[in-house]
Amino acid sequence: MANKKHLAILMQGIEVWNEWRKDNKKTVPNLSKVNLSKENLCGADLYRANFEGTNLSGANLGGA
């Protein structure tokens, strides 16, 4: 199951997410088993993020 804090940060927007990632380089984001279908994640730093069981259908992952 996704880490609620990680998901809440992502939902604040890509700029907030990427800033958090810069400040927490050793953290592996857990975004597993959530519905991110049709979300705009364009430009998000998703390196090493755990998306196991996550619905990403129709999500914009350009530049992510």
Backbone as a chain_set.jsonl record, in Angstrom:
{"seq": "MANKKHLAILMQGIEVWNEWRKDNKKTVPNLSKVNLSKENLCGADLYRANFEGTNLSGANLGGA", "coords": {"N": [[0.844, -1.185, 0.0], [0.446, 2.265, -0.7], [2.552, 4.849, 0.637], [1.053, 7.168, 2.592], [1.902, 9.78, 3.043], [3.752, 10.198, 0.962], [2.06, 10.009, -1.275], [0.322, 12.152, -0.777], [2.067, 14.315, -1.041], [2.754, 14.094, -3.769], [0.252, 14.654, -4.883], [0.071, 17.338, -4.445], [1.261, 18.55, -6.518], [3.563, 18.692, -9.324], [5.808, 20.381, -9.085], [6.08, 20.741, -6.288], [6.409, 18.054, -5.571], [8.853, 17.391, -6.94], [10.633, 19.115, -5.649], [10.501, 18.092, -3.054], [11.609, 15.571, -3.593], [14.246, 16.318, -4.235], [15.1, 17.155, -1.753], [14.983, 14.815, -0.321], [16.66, 12.635, -1.156], [17.464, 10.005, -0.569], [15.203, 8.632, 0.004], [12.925, 6.162, -0.986], [10.226, 6.46, -2.899], [6.992, 5.274, -2.13], [4.459, 4.414, -3.984], [2.59, 2.492, -4.369], [-0.149, 0.376, -5.356], [-2.256, 2.254, -5.834], [-4.657, 4.43, -7.447], [-3.69, 6.09, -10.125], [-4.577, 6.735, -12.558], [-4.995, 8.638, -15.482], [-3.764, 10.838, -14.353], [-1.718, 13.778, -14.402], [1.509, 13.451, -14.633], [3.647, 14.521, -15.792], [6.978, 15.346, -16.17], [7.615, 14.735, -13.564], [9.821, 13.637, -10.989], [10.317, 10.47, -10.843], [12.117, 8.53, -10.251], [13.149, 5.393, -9.162], [10.754, 4.99, -7.8], [8.177, 3.081, -6.231], [5.766, 1.462, -7.922], [4.223, -0.775, -7.808], [1.399, -2.61, -8.581], [-0.058, -0.332, -9.096], [-2.451, 1.685, -10.772], [-1.819, 3.109, -13.728], [-2.998, 3.755, -16.073], [-3.61, 5.731, -18.858], [-2.302, 7.857, -17.703], [-0.281, 10.801, -17.834], [2.955, 10.545, -18.482], [5.05, 11.821, -19.594], [8.372, 12.831, -19.856], [8.864, 12.04, -17.317]], "CA": [[0.0, 0.0, 0.0], [1.213, 3.502, -0.827], [2.81, 5.684, 1.793], [0.088, 8.265, 2.486], [2.648, 11.041, 2.964], [4.299, 10.307, -0.39], [0.943, 10.268, -2.18], [-0.161, 13.511, -0.512], [3.036, 15.243, -1.635], [2.573, 14.016, -5.218], [-1.012, 15.289, -5.243], [0.233, 18.794, -4.335], [1.748, 19.035, -7.806], [4.885, 18.231, -9.746], [6.847, 21.256, -8.533], [6.233, 20.379, -4.87], [6.966, 16.702, -5.563], [10.258, 17.403, -7.341], [11.391, 19.767, -4.578], [10.592, 17.097, -1.978], [12.569, 14.554, -4.037], [15.594, 16.896, -4.1], [15.411, 17.23, -0.323], [14.883, 13.467, 0.26], [17.254, 11.795, -2.203], [17.619, 8.606, -0.155], [13.877, 8.046, 0.197], [12.322, 5.467, -2.126], [8.793, 6.723, -2.8], [6.085, 4.134, -2.238], [3.186, 4.806, -4.589], [2.017, 1.215, -4.796], [-1.561, 0.013, -5.177], [-3.174, 3.396, -5.858], [-5.178, 4.745, -8.773], [-3.158, 7.324, -10.689], [-5.011, 6.795, -13.953], [-5.301, 9.953, -16.05], [-3.062, 11.913, -13.645], [-0.649, 14.421, -15.148], [2.766, 13.292, -13.911], [4.645, 15.0, -16.741], [8.114, 16.024, -15.564], [7.828, 14.319, -12.173], [10.977, 12.785, -10.702], [9.771, 9.2, -10.349], [13.225, 7.584, -10.178], [13.11, 4.361, -8.125], [9.464, 4.93, -7.103], [7.495, 1.79, -6.247], [4.43, 1.55, -8.497], [3.664, -2.13, -7.871], [-0.048, -2.685, -8.456], [-0.655, 0.984, -9.299], [-3.112, 1.903, -12.056], [-1.285, 4.283, -14.413], [-3.591, 3.817, -17.412], [-3.974, 7.069, -19.29], [-1.53, 8.893, -17.012], [0.724, 11.487, -18.639], [4.259, 10.291, -17.873], [6.057, 12.448, -20.44], [9.474, 13.467, -19.15], [8.953, 11.556, -15.928]], "C": [[0.887, 1.245, 0.0], [1.424, 4.168, 0.53], [1.927, 6.928, 1.636], [0.778, 9.62, 2.363], [3.187, 11.248, 1.553], [3.202, 10.663, -1.382], [0.423, 11.694, -2.005], [0.771, 14.552, -1.12], [2.881, 15.26, -3.152], [1.314, 14.762, -5.653], [-0.973, 16.81, -5.094], [0.772, 19.403, -5.622], [3.19, 18.633, -8.056], [5.996, 19.079, -9.146], [7.128, 20.915, -7.068], [6.885, 19.005, -4.755], [8.453, 16.719, -5.867], [11.136, 18.081, -6.296], [11.572, 18.806, -3.404], [11.613, 16.024, -2.335], [14.001, 15.057, -3.899], [16.037, 16.893, -2.644], [15.448, 15.864, 0.354], [15.427, 12.428, -0.71], [17.35, 10.321, -1.832], [16.282, 7.893, 0.043], [13.396, 7.396, -1.091], [10.81, 5.663, -2.008], [7.956, 5.459, -2.997], [4.73, 4.644, -2.702], [2.461, 3.571, -5.096], [0.523, 1.141, -4.503], [-2.502, 1.205, -5.032], [-3.633, 3.638, -7.291], [-4.649, 6.107, -9.206], [-3.541, 7.453, -12.162], [-5.407, 8.226, -14.307], [-4.678, 11.112, -15.284], [-1.983, 12.497, -14.548], [0.622, 14.376, -14.301], [3.94, 13.748, -14.772], [5.735, 15.791, -16.008], [8.397, 15.636, -14.13], [9.065, 13.441, -12.056], [10.454, 11.513, -10.037], [10.843, 8.123, -10.231], [13.09, 6.696, -8.941], [11.779, 4.27, -7.37], [8.836, 3.546, -7.269], [6.063, 2.003, -6.725], [3.768, 0.182, -8.587], [2.155, -2.093, -7.627], [-0.77, -1.361, -8.651], [-1.272, 1.08, -10.685], [-2.6, 3.214, -12.637], [-1.894, 4.446, -15.805], [-4.044, 5.245, -17.723], [-3.231, 8.187, -18.593], [-0.518, 9.504, -17.972], [2.059, 11.353, -17.916], [5.386, 10.911, -18.695], [7.119, 13.159, -19.61], [9.637, 13.018, -17.713], [10.077, 10.548, -15.789]], "O": [[1.946, 1.265, 0.627], [0.596, 4.065, 1.436], [2.048, 7.655, 0.65], [0.292, 10.505, 1.66], [3.091, 12.347, 1.007], [3.395, 11.526, -2.238], [0.118, 12.367, -2.99], [0.312, 15.561, -1.655], [2.876, 16.331, -3.759], [1.317, 15.432, -6.686], [-1.878, 17.501, -5.561], [0.745, 20.621, -5.799], [3.931, 18.283, -7.137], [7.027, 18.543, -8.737], [8.285, 20.812, -6.662], [7.795, 18.806, -3.95], [9.24, 16.125, -5.129], [12.272, 17.659, -6.08], [12.656, 18.715, -2.828], [12.398, 15.608, -1.483], [14.882, 14.302, -3.488], [17.207, 16.658, -2.341], [15.901, 15.761, 1.494], [14.744, 11.461, -1.046], [17.319, 9.468, -2.719], [16.247, 6.676, 0.228], [13.451, 8.003, -2.16], [10.181, 5.096, -1.116], [8.194, 4.679, -3.919], [3.961, 5.222, -1.933], [1.798, 3.609, -6.133], [0.01, 1.743, -3.559], [-3.426, 1.183, -4.218], [-3.051, 3.103, -8.234], [-5.099, 7.144, -8.72], [-2.906, 8.19, -12.916], [-6.063, 8.921, -13.531], [-5.027, 12.266, -15.537], [-1.401, 11.785, -15.366], [0.788, 15.163, -13.369], [5.089, 13.397, -14.504], [5.453, 16.772, -15.32], [9.336, 16.159, -13.529], [9.325, 12.602, -12.919], [10.185, 11.484, -8.836], [10.525, 6.939, -10.122], [12.936, 7.186, -7.822], [11.691, 3.535, -6.387], [8.955, 2.923, -8.324], [5.251, 2.631, -6.045], [2.838, 0.002, -9.373], [1.695, -1.606, -6.594], [-1.972, -1.273, -8.4], [-0.688, 0.613, -11.662], [-2.896, 4.293, -12.122], [-1.365, 5.193, -16.627], [-4.764, 5.871, -16.945], [-3.497, 9.359, -18.861], [0.037, 8.809, -18.823], [2.274, 11.967, -16.871], [6.551, 10.56, -18.51], [6.799, 13.991, -18.761], [10.46, 13.561, -16.976], [10.309, 10.028, -14.698]]}, "num_chains": 1, "name": "protein.A"}
